[in-house]
Amino acid sequence: MKKVFFIIIEIEMKAKLLSTVLALLIATISFGQTKVGSMFTDHMVLQQQSNVKIWGVDKPKTKVTVSGSWGEDIITKTSKEGKWTVELPTPKGSFTPYIVTVVGSSEIHLSDVLIGEVWLASGQSNMQMPLKGNKNQPIIGSAEMILEASKPNHIRLFTVKPSYGIKTQNSLEGEWKVATSLTARNFSAVAYFFGKNIADYINVPVGLINSSRGATQAECWMSEKTLATVSKKKVPEDNALIPTKDTGLTPSVFYNHMIYPLVGYSIKGVIWYQGESNKMEAAQYTKVLSALINSWRAEWNQGDFPFYQVEIAPFIYKKGGDAAARLRENQFKVTTHVKNTGIVSTVDLGDLHYIHPPRKKEVGDRLALLALANDYDFKGIDAVGPSFKEFSINGDKVKVSFKDAPNGITSFSKEITGFEIAGEDQVFYPATARINNKKVAVVVTSDKVTKPVAIRYAFKNFSKANLYGVSGLPVFPFRTDNWESRKEN
């Protein structure tokens, strides 16, 4: 009996020993060779004149050396979990292809690495929309730009494959690609037009990272921790509870898979085109987007990098009254709440029938103007469109003046459209407007309103507005009232 007992004990001990050996073997296999983060591939662009973070895994307590062929070497040691991170100094941007070498328990050689400017593009479908266009939805000028991409251009592209989930992921799917006609056609149109401008004018390589997904709310792109500061929305407890048809309404899930793995990859700044999916909660958007911007900056730990957004374009929405106009209003307010931010207007670029307007080139060009003026010290350019300054009422006339219009405003000799006036009954009527060039103002009247109290410009979901600064940038939509609802005449 004792013999049987000891045999059983021996078997159990051997089983435990085998289990331990297998666990160690699995751990050895997991950290059996040096690996780098999923953002680090051949053809990548590293931010110039920065201490760029490069990270990965290897065997625990292993020496890792990261070298840039421009003459920098950094040595570190992996943690007990096998993780490592270094900050590698980069030189001034140039068109010289470099090699980044990582030596740990094995070696990795990343070739054709350029040093230049890196921008992250994010948002929903209008950012995701490729240069080639969507089915039955064109991009004006795409054929020329796709053909242009066949020339040597030193633009590199990284598209994050859409993915979502309730837990943060350390890796993502994607790789850096050289911009060519074949790769550019499938890349974000807005981001590519933007990047092409930057590359042409600053004359260094540009790396563009596109992490966007259609039909997503802003809350999808922030961490659960940040979400809790601005919303009562909850992240599901299990992936199975994420609705397959409305994933874009589920907070944090795209951040977890498409932003979190990017955090730390050195960037110059962010361009953002999103908001259509938040229009029914427009009143909260300033707070939500401000929190997103501040949280990303804190996570990247690069200071207050520039964050430029795009106003959602005019479109006939089936419901929501003037919800899209109110969303635009709150988009603009972000620029007054958060430093080093900017916005470009699309009030003149909308399409009555397409929520994805085809004039993406102007969007990219306008974003580039902001960056060139604010971040690359280009002088003498007007990068910000005119916006409402103040108004005064004299009898039946309303005078509206504007700021950021150093050379005045214009309708390019066309009849001015987009203005409305209301009296105390809060009913808005279409109004006529004429430009007062000496005052950088317009004088607005309506034969339906003898005692005006409020004025609006392009403050509808869809409006044909045509007032510009002389430089060609449109006047931002605005209103002078704070009425909760709109009364139709």
Backbone torsions as a table, in degrees:
resi	resn	phi	psi	omega
1	MET	NA	-45.1	178.1
2	LYS	-61.6	-38.1	-179.0
3	LYS	-62.0	-42.4	179.2
4	VAL	-63.6	-40.9	-179.5
5	PHE	-61.1	-46.9	180.0
6	PHE	-66.4	-32.8	177.2
7	ILE	-64.0	-41.9	179.2
8	ILE	-63.3	-44.7	178.8
9	ILE	-59.7	-42.6	-178.9
10	GLU	-63.6	-40.8	179.5
11	ILE	-63.5	-43.4	179.7
12	GLU	-63.2	-40.8	179.6
13	MET	-65.3	-41.5	178.6
14	LYS	-65.1	-37.0	178.7
15	ALA	-64.2	-43.1	178.4
16	LYS	-64.5	-41.0	178.8
17	LEU	-62.4	-42.9	179.1
18	LEU	-63.4	-41.3	178.6
19	SER	-60.9	-42.7	179.2
20	THR	-64.1	-43.7	179.1
21	VAL	-61.8	-43.2	179.6
22	LEU	-63.4	-41.1	178.8
23	ALA	-62.0	-43.3	178.2
24	LEU	-65.3	-38.1	179.7
25	LEU	-64.5	-43.7	178.7
26	ILE	-62.4	-43.0	178.9
27	ALA	-61.9	-40.0	179.8
28	THR	-65.3	-40.4	178.7
29	ILE	-65.6	-40.6	-178.4
30	SER	-62.1	-38.5	-179.8
31	PHE	-111.1	31.9	-173.8
32	GLY	-74.5	-14.0	178.4
33	GLN	-152.3	162.0	-179.1
34	THR	-70.0	134.5	177.0
35	LYS	-132.8	149.5	175.9
36	VAL	-113.2	162.2	177.5
37	GLY	-58.5	156.1	-173.3
38	SER	-65.3	-16.2	178.1
39	MET	-77.8	-15.1	-173.5
40	PHE	-98.7	101.3	-179.0
41	THR	-135.7	170.6	170.9
42	ASP	-53.9	151.2	175.8
43	HIS	73.9	7.1	-177.6
44	MET	-71.5	161.2	172.9
45	VAL	-112.4	130.5	175.8
46	LEU	-106.5	140.8	-177.7
47	GLN	-62.1	129.1	-175.9
48	GLN	-69.5	151.4	174.1
49	GLN	47.9	47.8	-179.6
50	SER	-136.9	166.0	167.6
51	ASN	-96.2	88.4	-172.9
52	VAL	-77.9	138.8	177.8
53	LYS	-82.5	133.1	171.8
54	ILE	-129.5	134.2	-174.5
55	TRP	-140.7	168.3	179.3
56	GLY	179.3	-160.4	178.8
57	VAL	-135.9	159.2	177.1
58	ASP	-163.1	-173.0	175.9
59	LYS	-62.1	144.9	178.2
60	PRO	-57.0	143.6	176.8
61	LYS	58.8	37.6	-179.7
62	THR	-106.0	138.2	175.5
63	LYS	-70.7	131.6	178.2
64	VAL	-127.8	129.6	177.7
65	THR	-116.3	127.0	178.0
66	VAL	-113.7	125.9	-175.3
67	SER	-126.5	136.2	169.7
68	GLY	-103.9	134.3	-175.4
69	SER	-68.3	-3.3	173.0
70	TRP	-80.9	-4.1	172.4
71	GLY	115.0	25.6	178.6
72	GLU	-121.1	136.7	176.8
73	ASP	-132.8	132.5	176.5
74	ILE	-128.2	132.3	-179.2
75	ILE	-112.7	137.0	176.6
76	THR	-143.5	-178.6	177.1
77	LYS	-135.1	140.1	-179.1
78	THR	-68.3	154.0	177.6
79	SER	-76.1	178.1	177.8
80	LYS	-66.0	-19.3	174.5
81	GLU	-88.3	-3.1	177.9
82	GLY	88.7	11.3	-178.6
83	LYS	-94.0	149.2	176.4
84	TRP	-144.0	151.1	177.0
85	THR	-146.9	138.6	173.3
86	VAL	-130.6	161.9	171.0
87	GLU	-116.0	112.2	-173.5
88	LEU	-103.3	117.4	179.0
89	PRO	-64.6	137.6	178.8
90	THR	-115.3	150.5	179.4
91	PRO	-83.7	-173.1	174.4
92	LYS	-65.9	145.6	-178.0
93	GLY	-59.3	144.7	178.0
94	SER	-158.3	174.2	180.0
95	PHE	-94.3	11.2	178.1
96	THR	-75.6	124.2	176.3
97	PRO	-78.2	130.5	-178.9
98	TYR	-112.7	172.9	173.9
99	ILE	-123.3	132.9	172.2
100	VAL	-106.6	124.0	-177.3
101	THR	-113.1	132.2	176.7
102	VAL	-119.0	121.1	-178.6
103	VAL	-119.7	116.4	174.8
104	GLY	-134.5	-123.5	174.3
105	SER	-71.9	-16.2	171.1
106	SER	-146.0	-179.7	-175.7
107	GLU	-116.9	144.3	174.1
108	ILE	-127.3	134.9	177.1
109	HIS	-122.4	115.0	177.5
110	LEU	-100.6	117.1	-171.8
111	SER	-105.0	166.4	177.9
112	ASP	55.1	45.2	179.3
113	VAL	-90.3	129.3	178.3
114	LEU	-108.2	152.3	176.0
115	ILE	-109.1	124.7	-178.2
116	GLY	-170.2	-135.3	-177.2
117	GLU	-114.3	134.6	-177.4
118	VAL	-120.0	127.0	178.1
119	TRP	-124.1	139.4	176.8
120	LEU	-100.7	128.2	176.5
121	ALA	-111.4	130.4	-177.6
122	SER	-146.6	170.4	-179.7
123	GLY	136.7	-148.0	-178.9
124	GLN	-114.5	-148.1	-162.6
125	SER	-62.7	-30.8	179.3
126	ASN	-70.8	-21.0	170.8
127	MET	-86.1	-36.5	-178.7
128	GLN	-70.1	-28.5	-174.6
129	MET	-52.0	123.2	-174.4
130	PRO	-76.7	161.3	-179.5
131	LEU	-57.9	-31.5	-180.0
132	LYS	-74.7	-11.0	-177.9
133	GLY	91.2	171.7	173.6
134	ASN	-99.9	172.1	179.4
135	LYS	-59.1	122.7	-179.0
136	ASN	62.7	14.5	178.9
137	GLN	-132.3	104.6	-172.7
138	PRO	-84.0	165.2	168.1
139	ILE	-116.6	117.9	-179.9
140	ILE	-67.8	128.8	179.6
141	GLY	87.0	5.3	-176.7
142	SER	-67.6	-39.8	-177.5
143	ALA	-59.7	-43.3	-179.8
144	GLU	-66.5	-40.8	-177.6
145	MET	-71.4	-36.7	176.6
146	ILE	-64.4	-41.3	177.2
147	LEU	-65.1	-40.1	179.4
148	GLU	-60.6	-32.7	-178.5
149	ALA	-67.6	-13.7	178.0
150	SER	-73.5	-15.9	177.6
151	LYS	-83.0	153.6	174.2
152	PRO	-56.7	126.2	-172.9
153	ASN	-137.7	-12.1	178.1
154	HIS	58.2	34.5	171.7
155	ILE	-107.7	134.7	179.6
156	ARG	-120.4	144.3	-170.7
157	LEU	-126.3	136.5	175.6
158	PHE	-133.1	114.7	176.6
159	THR	-105.0	122.6	177.5
160	VAL	-79.4	122.9	179.0
161	LYS	-65.4	128.8	-179.0
162	PRO	-56.7	133.7	-179.9
163	SER	-161.1	153.5	-179.2
164	TYR	-151.8	158.0	178.7
165	GLY	178.2	168.2	-174.1
166	ILE	-84.4	-12.9	-179.8
167	LYS	-114.3	144.1	178.4
168	THR	-67.1	143.6	178.9
169	GLN	-114.7	144.9	179.5
170	ASN	-87.2	-13.1	-178.1
171	SER	-133.2	164.8	178.2
172	LEU	-144.8	171.8	179.3
173	GLU	-100.8	131.4	179.5
174	GLY	157.3	166.4	176.8
175	GLU	-155.6	152.3	176.9
176	TRP	-71.4	135.7	178.8
177	LYS	-131.2	144.9	173.6
178	VAL	-69.6	135.9	178.7
179	ALA	-69.0	121.0	174.7
180	THR	-137.2	177.5	177.2
181	SER	-59.5	-35.0	-177.6
182	LEU	-76.3	-37.5	-178.0
183	THR	-84.1	-36.2	-177.9
184	ALA	-67.6	-35.2	-176.0
185	ARG	-61.9	-26.9	-178.8
186	ASN	-99.1	4.2	-178.5
187	PHE	-96.6	158.4	178.6
188	SER	-48.4	124.6	-179.2
189	ALA	-64.9	-47.9	-179.3
190	VAL	-59.5	-46.4	-178.5
191	ALA	-65.0	-38.7	-177.8
192	TYR	-69.3	-45.0	177.0
193	PHE	-59.1	-41.6	176.8
194	PHE	-60.4	-52.6	-176.7
195	GLY	-63.4	-36.3	178.8
196	LYS	-62.3	-42.1	176.8
197	ASN	-60.8	-47.8	-178.1
198	ILE	-61.0	-46.7	-178.7
199	ALA	-61.4	-41.4	-177.6
200	ASP	-65.8	-38.1	-171.8
201	TYR	-91.8	-30.0	-179.9
202	ILE	-97.5	-11.3	172.3
203	ASN	59.8	41.1	168.9
204	VAL	-136.9	162.6	179.0
205	PRO	-60.0	150.5	178.1
206	VAL	-128.1	129.3	174.9
207	GLY	-108.2	130.6	-178.1
208	LEU	-118.4	125.9	177.3
209	ILE	-110.5	119.3	179.3
210	ASN	-105.9	112.0	176.4
211	SER	-126.0	87.4	-174.8
212	SER	-142.1	161.5	-178.6
213	ARG	-155.6	131.4	-178.3
214	GLY	-63.1	152.5	173.8
215	ALA	60.2	36.0	179.7
216	THR	-112.1	138.7	172.8
217	GLN	-79.3	160.2	179.3
218	ALA	-59.4	-33.5	-178.9
219	GLU	-62.5	-22.3	177.8
220	CYS	-66.3	-22.0	-171.2
221	TRP	-104.9	16.8	177.5
222	MET	-125.2	156.3	-179.0
223	SER	-67.8	160.4	178.1
224	GLU	-61.9	-36.1	178.7
225	LYS	-62.9	-45.5	178.6
226	THR	-67.6	-40.6	178.9
227	LEU	-53.2	-42.7	-176.3
228	ALA	-63.2	-19.2	-179.1
229	THR	-85.0	-13.9	-174.6
230	VAL	-130.2	-7.4	-173.0
231	SER	-151.5	154.8	174.2
232	LYS	-94.8	2.5	177.4
233	LYS	-64.1	147.6	-176.5
234	LYS	-119.2	145.0	173.5
235	VAL	-81.1	133.7	179.4
236	PRO	-58.1	154.5	-179.4
237	GLU	-81.1	-14.4	-177.6
238	ASP	-148.2	146.1	179.4
239	ASN	-58.4	-29.5	-179.0
240	ALA	-65.1	-18.1	-178.6
241	LEU	-91.4	-1.8	176.4
242	ILE	-78.4	121.5	-179.1
243	PRO	-66.2	130.8	-175.9
244	THR	-68.9	-28.4	-178.1
245	LYS	-89.0	-22.2	-177.2
246	ASP	-126.5	47.6	179.0
247	THR	-61.3	-28.8	-179.0
248	GLY	-70.1	-7.7	176.3
249	LEU	-99.1	0.6	-177.6
250	THR	-96.8	114.6	-174.2
251	PRO	-65.6	148.5	171.0
252	SER	73.8	-18.0	-168.7
253	VAL	-69.0	-29.3	176.9
254	PHE	-83.8	-32.4	171.5
255	TYR	-57.2	-45.5	-175.0
256	ASN	-58.8	-36.4	-174.7
257	HIS	-105.3	-22.7	-170.9
258	MET	-118.9	-12.2	176.8
259	ILE	-115.7	-48.1	-177.3
260	TYR	-52.2	-43.0	179.4
261	PRO	-67.7	-16.4	179.2
262	LEU	-86.4	-21.6	-172.0
263	VAL	-56.3	125.7	-179.2
264	GLY	106.1	-23.3	176.6
265	TYR	-68.9	118.2	-170.0
266	SER	-62.1	128.8	-179.2
267	ILE	-130.1	160.9	172.7
268	LYS	-82.5	-41.9	-177.8
269	GLY	-177.1	-171.0	-174.5
270	VAL	-128.7	139.7	165.9
271	ILE	-115.2	139.5	-167.5
272	TRP	-136.0	125.4	177.7
273	TYR	-131.0	99.5	-174.3
274	GLN	-162.6	157.9	176.3
275	GLY	146.1	-24.8	-179.2
276	GLU	-55.3	-39.2	-177.8
277	SER	-78.7	-5.2	178.0
278	ASN	-106.2	3.0	-171.2
279	LYS	-62.6	-30.4	-179.8
280	MET	-76.8	-7.0	175.4
281	GLU	-125.7	40.6	-172.0
282	ALA	-58.2	-35.9	-175.8
283	ALA	-61.5	-24.5	-177.9
284	GLN	-92.8	-5.9	-167.4
285	TYR	-66.7	-39.0	179.6
286	THR	-58.2	-45.3	-179.7
287	LYS	-66.6	-41.2	-177.3
288	VAL	-66.8	-50.4	-177.2
289	LEU	-69.1	-35.7	176.9
290	SER	-60.2	-41.8	178.6
291	ALA	-65.2	-39.9	178.4
292	LEU	-61.3	-48.2	-178.6
293	ILE	-59.9	-49.1	-178.3
294	ASN	-63.2	-37.2	-179.5
295	SER	-70.7	-41.2	177.2
296	TRP	-61.4	-43.5	-179.9
297	ARG	-61.9	-41.0	179.3
298	ALA	-65.8	-40.0	-178.2
299	GLU	-69.9	-40.3	178.9
300	TRP	-72.1	-29.2	179.4
301	ASN	57.3	42.9	176.9
302	GLN	-115.7	16.6	-175.7
303	GLY	83.4	-165.2	-176.4
304	ASP	-87.2	71.9	180.0
305	PHE	-62.7	153.1	-177.9
306	PRO	-62.6	143.2	178.5
307	PHE	-135.9	109.5	-175.9
308	TYR	-114.0	127.1	-177.9
309	GLN	-113.8	165.3	-179.8
310	VAL	-113.6	129.3	175.0
311	GLU	-65.0	135.8	178.7
312	ILE	-65.5	143.5	-171.9
313	ALA	-81.3	155.7	175.5
314	PRO	-58.1	138.2	-179.0
315	PHE	-164.3	145.5	178.0
316	ILE	-82.5	99.8	175.9
317	TYR	-84.4	146.9	-175.0
318	LYS	-73.3	-24.3	-179.0
319	LYS	-147.3	167.2	175.4
320	GLY	106.5	4.9	178.9
321	GLY	60.4	-121.0	178.1
322	ASP	-105.7	35.9	-176.4
323	ALA	-58.6	-39.1	-178.9
324	ALA	-66.5	-36.8	177.4
325	ALA	-64.3	-39.6	179.7
326	ARG	-69.9	-33.4	175.7
327	LEU	-64.0	-44.5	177.9
328	ARG	-59.0	-41.2	178.7
329	GLU	-58.0	-42.6	-179.1
330	ASN	-77.7	-26.6	170.7
331	GLN	-61.0	-45.8	-179.1
332	PHE	-63.2	-37.7	-178.2
333	LYS	-61.6	-26.6	178.7
334	VAL	-57.2	-37.4	-177.5
335	THR	-68.4	-18.6	177.1
336	THR	-94.7	-12.1	-178.3
337	HIS	-101.5	-28.4	-173.5
338	VAL	-124.1	127.4	-177.4
339	LYS	-71.8	157.3	178.7
340	ASN	56.7	40.5	174.1
341	THR	-122.1	162.9	177.4
342	GLY	-154.8	168.4	-179.7
343	ILE	-146.3	146.3	174.2
344	VAL	-114.9	143.6	-179.2
345	SER	-88.9	145.9	174.4
346	THR	-122.3	22.8	-174.1
347	VAL	-59.7	-23.7	-180.0
348	ASP	-101.4	4.8	-173.0
349	LEU	-112.3	-0.3	-174.9
350	GLY	-69.9	165.1	178.5
351	ASP	-131.5	131.0	-176.1
352	LEU	-56.9	-34.1	-171.1
353	HIS	-109.9	-13.0	-176.7
354	TYR	-120.3	123.6	175.9
355	ILE	-72.3	-14.5	175.6
356	HIS	-109.2	84.1	-176.9
357	PRO	-62.8	145.4	-172.9
358	PRO	-77.7	-11.2	-174.5
359	ARG	-90.3	68.1	-179.3
360	LYS	-80.7	-21.9	-179.3
361	LYS	-62.3	-44.8	179.5
362	GLU	-61.4	-35.7	178.8
363	VAL	-63.0	-50.3	179.1
364	GLY	-62.0	-39.7	179.2
365	ASP	-63.1	-42.7	-177.6
366	ARG	-69.0	-38.7	174.8
367	LEU	-61.8	-41.2	-179.6
368	ALA	-64.2	-36.5	177.3
369	LEU	-59.4	-42.5	177.7
370	LEU	-59.3	-47.6	-178.1
371	ALA	-66.3	-43.5	-178.2
372	LEU	-63.6	-39.7	-179.2
373	ALA	-75.0	-42.9	-172.0
374	ASN	-88.3	-33.6	-170.4
375	ASP	-112.7	-17.2	-178.6
376	TYR	-121.6	11.4	167.9
377	ASP	60.7	34.9	173.5
378	PHE	-78.3	127.3	-176.4
379	LYS	-99.3	155.2	172.0
380	GLY	80.5	10.4	178.5
381	ILE	-112.6	144.0	174.8
382	ASP	-91.3	109.3	-174.4
383	ALA	-102.9	-14.7	-176.3
384	VAL	-115.9	129.2	178.6
385	GLY	-71.6	157.9	178.8
386	PRO	-62.6	148.0	176.7
387	SER	-138.7	163.2	-177.5
388	PHE	-58.3	135.1	177.1
389	LYS	-110.3	-57.9	-179.2
390	GLU	-164.6	166.6	176.2
391	PHE	-141.0	158.0	176.4
392	SER	-141.5	153.2	-177.4
393	ILE	-118.6	130.6	177.5
394	ASN	-133.3	98.2	-176.1
395	GLY	67.8	-121.0	179.6
396	ASP	-97.0	9.1	-176.8
397	LYS	-108.2	141.9	175.2
398	VAL	-119.1	124.6	176.6
399	LYS	-104.1	127.0	-179.3
400	VAL	-117.5	128.5	176.7
401	SER	-113.4	161.3	-170.8
402	PHE	-130.0	153.1	172.1
403	LYS	-109.6	170.0	-177.2
404	ASP	57.7	38.7	175.0
405	ALA	-133.6	67.2	-172.2
406	PRO	-61.1	-25.3	-178.6
407	ASN	-115.7	17.0	176.5
408	GLY	96.3	-174.5	-179.1
409	ILE	-126.5	162.5	-176.2
410	THR	-156.6	156.4	169.4
411	SER	-115.1	15.2	-178.3
412	PHE	53.5	46.2	174.9
413	SER	68.0	11.7	177.7
414	LYS	-100.5	157.6	176.7
415	GLU	-61.6	130.7	-176.6
416	ILE	-71.9	131.6	179.4
417	THR	-123.3	158.4	172.7
418	GLY	110.2	-11.4	-179.3
419	PHE	-87.9	145.9	174.6
420	GLU	-139.4	147.9	178.7
421	ILE	-126.7	145.6	175.8
422	ALA	-132.3	149.8	173.1
423	GLY	-97.4	-159.7	-177.6
424	GLU	-66.1	-19.1	177.7
425	ASP	-76.4	-5.2	176.7
426	GLN	66.8	18.9	176.8
427	VAL	-96.1	125.1	-177.2
428	PHE	-92.9	137.8	178.2
429	TYR	-124.4	146.4	175.5
430	PRO	-56.6	143.6	-175.8
431	ALA	-129.1	157.5	173.8
432	THR	-98.6	152.7	-176.8
433	ALA	-142.2	143.8	173.4
434	ARG	-130.6	149.6	-175.4
435	ILE	-86.3	131.6	171.2
436	ASN	-101.6	95.4	-172.7
437	ASN	-63.2	-34.7	-177.1
438	LYS	-67.0	-30.3	-174.9
439	LYS	-103.9	3.2	-172.7
440	VAL	47.9	57.5	-174.1
441	ALA	-147.0	167.8	170.4
442	VAL	-123.2	147.9	174.9
443	VAL	-109.1	123.5	-170.5
444	VAL	-119.6	135.0	178.4
445	THR	-141.3	160.6	173.1
446	SER	-146.2	132.1	179.2
447	ASP	-70.5	-6.2	177.7
448	LYS	-90.5	-13.6	-174.8
449	VAL	-130.3	108.4	-179.0
450	THR	-89.2	-23.8	179.2
451	LYS	-128.2	79.0	-176.7
452	PRO	-68.9	147.1	174.7
453	VAL	-127.3	-17.0	-178.1
454	ALA	-149.0	154.5	179.7
455	ILE	-138.6	145.9	176.5
456	ARG	-132.4	150.9	175.5
457	TYR	-132.4	121.2	177.7
458	ALA	54.6	30.9	-177.2
459	PHE	-97.0	63.6	175.6
460	LYS	-141.1	165.5	174.7
461	ASN	-59.0	-43.9	176.4
462	PHE	-130.0	129.1	-179.7
463	SER	-148.1	140.9	174.9
464	LYS	-95.3	92.6	-178.2
465	ALA	-107.6	145.0	-173.3
466	ASN	-143.2	33.4	177.8
467	LEU	-101.7	132.5	-173.9
468	TYR	-133.3	160.4	161.1
469	GLY	-74.3	159.3	-177.7
470	VAL	-61.1	-24.8	178.6
471	SER	-72.2	-11.6	177.5
472	GLY	104.2	-0.1	177.5
473	LEU	-88.7	134.7	-173.7
474	PRO	-72.2	153.1	173.7
475	VAL	-71.1	133.9	179.7
476	PHE	-68.4	142.2	173.9
477	PRO	-58.1	151.4	178.4
478	PHE	-159.7	169.1	170.5
479	ARG	-145.9	155.7	178.8
480	THR	-103.6	-8.2	-179.8
481	ASP	-98.3	172.6	174.1
482	ASN	-129.6	31.5	-177.4
483	TRP	-70.0	141.7	-173.6
484	GLU	-74.2	-30.8	-177.7
485	SER	-132.8	163.9	-178.4
486	ARG	-107.8	129.7	177.2
487	LYS	-99.1	130.0	-178.6
488	GLU	-88.6	143.1	177.4
489	ASN	-87.0	NA	NA
